[in-house]
Amino acid sequence: MKYCKPSLTIEEQIKLIESRGLFFENKANATRHLSNISYYRLSAYMIPFKEKDSDGKVLDKFKPKSKWNDIVTLYRFDRKFRLLMFDAIERIEIGLRTQLIYQLSQKYGSHWHTNESIFKPITYIDKKTGATINRNIYLEINKHIQEQLESNKSTEFIKHYVSKYDSPPTPPSWMSVEIMYFNQLSLICSALRNQKDLSDLANFYSLPKDIFTSWLHTINYIRNICAHHSRLWNITLQVQPAKLNFSKTKKWISSSATAQSSKMYYTICTVLYFLQTINPNTKFKLHLSNLFDEFPSVNKGFMGFPNNWKDEDIWK
């Protein structure tokens, strides 16, 4: 089928939305909103306010009493929610960098990232194509480091190393790992050949190694959504975290078996679990609770929150 929808002016966009049953309290405000936030971006926040047919298909018709400000309010909530999650993930990312550098340097020396023997290839099945994918993380991270060394945009500490030292050709891990992406940090963990190396990292966070790598993979996925300012609050996760049944040393949820790993609530809990080690005095719980208080109309059920979520030890 050929795509034939025309581009609409903002005035035409408002008329189209209005024809579908949405009430505009102030069209001047709506014009300003649509001049700065695209119709297509906001359309995802309209879905909860639209009617569905008997098969559950979303219709181009708004529920009675739906208002433009309802959509903008939900958009504002999601923006603040992304910023809160991004801030928490930043702490996890920096903590993971630190442990990778410290633990592996203690075992293998300052340039462990250039030691091919400590890495193994990663093989997985592509979910979209079904193809078998083989990745050499050792080659990938060292290619990335080399690109950074050759880049005119290299950070000052990289420039300093290159200008002062000629051997080894790459900086020590406490410099090199600082210029890696979160995705690369997660992949390094999965690619460690010696399972004790992985276990030691996971043990620092009081996690089994398979849960640890799964959670890192999901948190990286969420980080990328936040970094690209995409809708987060009610998504169905394409990269779902593994279930942790219980923890002997950290607070955890009692409803793990029934929690929806495809919804944000469970991933939020995994982030909070990491923060118990990284920042025991974190205000994340308070900030999230305050955010819900600021936006009481947000349906937390769409995020996978159970009714009694505040009764769980991890949230107290």
C-alpha positions as a printed Julia matrix, in Angstrom:
316×3 Matrix{Float64}:
   0.0     0.0    0.0
   1.31    3.44  -0.89
   1.45    6.07   1.85
  -0.75    8.97   0.76
  -1.42   11.02   3.89
  -0.71   14.73   3.27
   1.19   17.09   5.54
  -1.23   19.14   7.65
  -0.89   22.67   8.96
  -1.16   23.07  12.71
  -4.65   24.53  12.27
  -5.63   21.46  10.23
  -4.13   19.17  12.87
  -6.3    20.8   15.54
  -9.4    20.47  13.37
  -8.65   16.79  12.73
  -8.19   16.04  16.42
 -11.32   18.05  17.28
 -13.35   16.13  14.69
 -12.45   12.94  16.54
 -14.08   14.18  19.73
 -11.31   15.85  21.73
 -12.12   19.08  23.56
  -9.65   21.99  23.39
  -9.72   24.27  26.42
  -7.49   26.82  24.7
  -6.61   26.5   21.02
  -3.89   29.13  21.27
  -2.1    26.95  23.82
  -2.65   23.91  21.63
  -1.11   25.78  18.68
   1.94   26.58  20.8
   2.22   22.95  21.92
   1.99   21.6   18.38
   4.53   24.18  17.2
   7.09   22.73  19.61
   6.02   19.09  20.03
   5.12   17.29  16.82
   1.65   15.87  16.3
   3.18   12.45  15.65
   5.08   12.48  18.97
   1.98   13.52  20.89
  -0.21   10.96  19.11
   1.26    8.18  21.28
  -0.04   10.0   24.36
  -3.52   10.21  22.84
  -4.01    6.45  22.76
  -5.1     6.01  26.42
  -7.88    8.53  25.77
  -9.21    6.83  22.64
 -12.01    4.3   22.37
 -11.49    0.69  21.29
 -13.67   -1.68  19.32
 -14.8    -5.11  20.53
 -11.49   -6.63  19.37
  -9.43   -4.11  21.34
  -8.35   -2.11  18.29
  -7.79    1.57  19.03
 -10.23    3.78  17.13
  -9.8     7.32  15.81
 -12.39    8.49  18.3
 -11.75    9.96  21.72
 -13.53    8.86  24.87
 -16.21   11.27  26.13
 -14.89   14.23  28.17
 -11.31   13.75  26.91
  -9.42   17.06  26.83
  -6.27   18.34  25.16
  -4.76   19.19  28.54
  -5.08   15.5   29.53
  -2.72   14.59  26.7
  -0.26   17.38  27.45
  -0.27   16.45  31.14
   0.57   12.84  30.32
   3.36   14.03  28.02
   4.78   16.2   30.8
   4.65   13.29  33.25
   6.53   11.04  30.84
   9.19   13.68  30.28
   9.83   14.03  34.02
   9.71   10.26  34.45
  12.38    9.81  31.75
  14.62   12.36  33.44
  14.23   10.59  36.79
  15.08    7.22  35.24
  18.0     8.67  33.29
  19.46   10.15  36.46
  19.24    6.8   38.27
  20.72    4.91  35.31
  23.62    7.36  35.18
  24.56    6.27  38.7
  24.37    2.6   37.69
  26.48    3.25  34.6
  29.22    5.08  36.51
  29.19    2.43  39.23
  29.52   -0.36  36.67
  32.43    1.42  34.96
  34.16    1.7   38.31
  33.76   -1.98  39.2
  34.83   -3.18  35.76
  37.97   -1.05  35.91
  38.8    -1.91  39.51
  38.1    -5.64  39.56
  39.62   -6.51  36.18
  42.65   -4.26  36.7
  43.37   -5.99  39.98
  43.29   -9.36  38.22
  44.78   -8.65  34.79
  46.59   -5.33  35.03
  46.01   -1.82  33.77
  45.43   -2.84  30.14
  43.11   -5.82  30.61
  40.94   -4.56  27.74
  43.79   -5.42  25.33
  44.06   -8.98  26.68
  42.08  -11.02  24.16
  42.34  -14.19  26.26
  39.92  -12.91  28.93
  37.11  -12.49  26.39
  34.93  -15.01  24.59
  32.78  -14.56  21.48
  29.09  -13.86  22.03
  26.51  -15.78  20.01
  22.78  -15.06  20.0
  19.69  -15.34  17.81
  18.37  -12.16  16.22
  14.71  -11.91  17.31
  13.63  -10.15  14.12
  15.35  -12.29  11.5
  16.06  -15.52  13.38
  19.66  -15.34  12.17
  22.57  -16.43  14.36
  24.73  -13.44  15.28
  28.37  -13.81  16.32
  30.12  -10.88  17.96
  33.71  -10.38  19.05
  33.47   -7.87  21.87
  37.25   -7.69  22.28
  37.6    -6.43  18.69
  34.61   -4.12  19.02
  35.79   -2.28  22.13
  39.35   -1.92  20.88
  38.11   -0.6   17.54
  36.03    1.93  19.48
  39.06    2.98  21.55
  41.17    3.37  18.42
  38.5     5.52  16.79
  38.47    7.74  19.86
  42.25    8.05  19.76
  42.12    9.17  16.14
  39.22   11.54  16.64
  39.72   15.27  16.9
  36.94   15.22  19.48
  38.82   13.02  21.91
  38.59   13.97  25.57
  41.48   15.82  27.18
  42.8    12.82  29.12
  42.97   10.78  25.9
  44.8    13.59  24.13
  47.22   13.78  27.05
  47.99   10.05  26.88
  48.54   10.09  23.14
  50.87   13.09  23.32
  52.93   11.73  26.23
  53.09    7.94  25.79
  53.79    5.72  22.81
  53.49    2.34  24.56
  51.14    0.62  25.08
  49.3     2.13  22.1
  46.02    2.44  24.01
  45.46    4.14  27.37
  44.99    2.11  30.57
  41.53    0.78  31.36
  40.73    3.61  33.79
  40.91    5.92  30.79
  39.71    3.62  28.01
  36.6     2.35  29.81
  35.55    5.94  30.51
  35.01    6.5   26.79
  32.9     3.37  26.29
  29.14    3.34  25.95
  26.85    1.64  28.44
  26.06   -0.99  25.83
  29.75   -1.85  25.59
  30.04   -2.16  29.36
  27.12   -4.59  29.38
  28.63   -6.6   26.54
  32.0    -6.81  28.29
  30.29   -8.46  31.25
  28.57  -10.99  28.99
  31.81  -11.68  27.09
  34.08  -12.45  30.05
  35.53  -15.91  29.49
  36.21  -16.7   33.14
  32.84  -17.1   34.84
  34.38  -16.12  38.18
  35.13  -12.69  36.73
  31.45  -12.29  35.93
  30.37  -13.75  39.26
  32.6   -11.35  41.17
  31.03   -8.38  39.38
  27.51   -9.7   39.94
  28.25  -10.49  43.59
  29.18   -6.88  44.22
  25.55   -6.06  43.44
  24.22   -9.14  45.28
  22.93  -10.72  42.07
  23.32  -14.08  40.31
  25.43  -13.6   37.19
  22.64  -14.45  34.71
  20.25  -11.99  36.37
  23.02   -9.38  36.45
  23.71   -9.51  32.7
  20.01   -9.6   31.86
  19.26   -6.54  33.96
  22.18   -4.61  32.46
  20.87   -5.39  28.99
  17.4    -4.08  29.88
  18.73   -0.99  31.66
  20.82   -0.13  28.61
  17.67   -0.45  26.5
  15.81    1.92  28.83
  18.77    4.3   28.86
  18.62    4.58  25.08
  14.9     5.33  25.17
  15.55    8.11  27.69
  18.47    9.48  25.66
  16.29    9.72  22.54
  13.4    11.32  24.46
  11.02    8.56  23.41
   7.82    7.52  25.19
   8.64    5.44  28.25
   5.89    5.36  30.85
   3.62    2.64  29.43
   5.79    0.88  26.84
   5.89   -2.88  26.36
   9.57   -3.66  26.8
  11.28   -5.28  23.84
  14.2    -6.26  26.09
  12.73   -7.76  29.23
  14.68   -8.33  32.47
  14.99  -11.81  33.94
  13.04  -12.6   37.1
  14.81  -12.52  40.47
  12.84  -14.73  42.86
  14.37  -13.49  46.12
  17.4   -11.79  47.64
  19.14  -12.77  50.86
  20.87   -9.43  51.36
  18.82   -6.71  49.62
  15.22   -5.57  49.74
  13.18   -7.01  46.89
   9.58   -7.4   45.82
   7.48  -10.31  47.08
   5.46  -10.33  43.85
   8.32  -11.11  41.48
   6.61  -14.2   40.07
   3.49  -12.27  39.08
   5.15   -8.96  38.15
   4.96   -8.12  34.46
   8.54   -8.05  33.21
   7.24   -6.46  30.01
   6.12   -3.34  31.89
   8.08   -0.55  33.53
   7.28   -1.38  37.16
   9.54   -4.43  37.26
  12.42   -2.59  35.56
  12.01    0.34  37.97
  12.41   -2.2   40.78
  15.62   -3.54  39.2
  17.02    0.0   39.07
  16.14    0.51  42.73
  17.8    -2.81  43.56
  21.08   -1.61  42.02
  20.81    1.71  43.85
  20.72   -0.09  47.21
  24.41   -0.91  46.61
  25.46    2.18  44.67
  23.65    4.81  46.73
  21.93    3.38  49.84
  20.57    6.83  50.72
  19.02    7.35  47.3
  16.07    9.7   47.01
  14.8     7.82  43.95
  11.82    6.37  45.82
  10.85    9.77  47.17
  11.22   11.47  43.81
   9.08    8.83  42.07
   6.4     9.05  44.74
   6.4    12.85  44.46
   6.1    12.58  40.7
   3.0    10.41  41.02
   1.58   12.91  43.5
   2.21   15.73  41.02
   0.38   13.79  38.3
  -2.42   11.92  40.1
  -4.33   11.28  36.87
  -1.61    8.97  35.51
  -2.77    5.36  35.48
   0.07    3.44  37.14
  -1.62    0.18  36.17
  -0.53    0.84  32.57
   3.04    0.77  33.91
   2.51   -2.59  35.62
   2.3    -1.21  39.16
   0.24   -3.43  41.51
  -2.23   -1.7   43.8
  -0.17   -2.47  46.9
   3.24   -1.53  45.48
   4.02    0.87  48.35
   3.62   -2.0   50.83
   6.64   -3.82  49.39
   9.82   -3.61  51.52
  11.83   -2.23  48.64
   9.58    0.86  48.52
   9.54    1.55  52.25
